[in-house]
Amino acid sequence: MTVVLALRCADGLVLAADSQITEPDRGLTYPAQKLHGLGKHAAWAGSGSRAVLYDLEQMFDAQPETIVEASDVGRALQARVVPVLQHHYENFIEDVPGQKTSGATPATYVLAAGYSDDKPFIVDLDPHGLIGHYEDIGFQAIGSGAPMAQQARALLSNFRMNQRPVEYGVIAALRVLHALDETSPTVGGPMDICRITPDGADHLSPDDIDEAGAQVRRWRDLERETLDRLFES
């Protein structure tokens, strides 16, 4: 299971992902980098076929600024992603003689967030090549863990992260990932987070993420203390 989520705050964006890859047909689970830079002011991550994502990573690394600086970032991503998807769809062998059907598929989702001409964007592409824009909504998640991430986001909606600084968005995103890590055996760390402002994209170090984790625990403790006092006269 993969979960990638993008969150908009008052002064920036957060893109976050887990790092666990699960291949049920081969009985394998291993960590892998899912979140990647997209020039100086954006980042992207994907869910689905590792073969497709590898090709996209090579392509995006070769020309990141031409994507982010395009007048329509969604169309710029679409123009590059769709041919790669079509190539893999056309060459995918669904039934392999002598092997059980594994359920493998080239279907892949892409989620990108950042700033283009100082304007924030949250854009995804689905396996059909369709573009979704979520900068106005302020949240999007992809991957098999996306429905649970959406539920977690709804539970945190009263904290109004879209009105708070991006530092709050970092701990909110990490709290969602931690919740999914606790409830799903196929979501796991280390967690990967990119904090993005008009000044640039900052990929958090393991120490930064550990510090954010301490803030998540403090947040939970404060909530518990508040609940303990709820019925005090």
C-alpha positions, 0 to 999 in steps of 0.5 A, a space after each residue: 500500500 502506498 499513501 501520498 498526500 498534499 496539503 495546503 497551508 496559509 503560506 505554503 504546501 506540504 507533500 508527504 509519503 510513506 516509503 514502504 513498497 509491497 509486492 504481494 505476488 512475490 511476498 516482498 516488502 521493502 522501503 523505496 523513495 517515493 517523493 522526489 524534487 521537481 525543480 527548486 519550487 515543487 515536488 512530486 510522488 507517485 503510486 502504482 507501477 515501479 516501472 512507470 514511476 522509474 521512467 517518469 523519474 528519469 524524465 522529470 529529473 531531466 527537465 523539471 523547470 520546464 514543467 513547473 514554469 509552464 503556463 499550465 502545470 497540469 497540461 505540462 505533466 500530462 504531456 509527459 506522463 501520458 506517452 509513458 503510460 501508453 507505452 507501458 499499457 501497449 507492452 504489458 503482458 497480462 497473462 504469462 504462461 506458467 504463472 498465476 495472475 498476480 494482479 500487476 498492472 501499469 496503472 499509475 497515479 502522479 501527485 505534484 505540488 509546488 509553486 509556479 509563477 509564485 502561485 501554488 498548485 496541487 495537481 494529480 494525474 490518474 491512470 487514464 491521464 486525466 488531470 485534477 486540480 486541488 489547490 483550491 480544495 487544499 488537500 489530495 491523496 493518492 495510493 491505496 491508502 488514499 481513502 484512509 488519508 481522506 478520512 484522517 483529513 476530515 477528522 483533523 478539519 477542525 484544526 483549519 490547517 489551511 489557515 495556519 503556517 506550513 510548519 503546522 501542515 508538516 506535523 498534520 501530514 506526519 500525524 496522518 502518516 503515523 495513523 495509517 502506519 498504525 492501522 495498515 501493515 502495508 504503510 510504513 516508514 521512514 516517512 518522507 516530507 517536503 515543505 514548499 513555500 514560494 522561496 523553494 522546496 525543502 526536503 526534510 532530513 531524518 532529524 527534521 522528521 524526528 523533531 516533527 514527530 516529537 511535536 506530533 506526540 506533544 499535540 496528542 498529549 495536549 489533546 488528551 489533557 484537554 479531553 481529561 478536563 472537558 467535564 470539569 466544573 
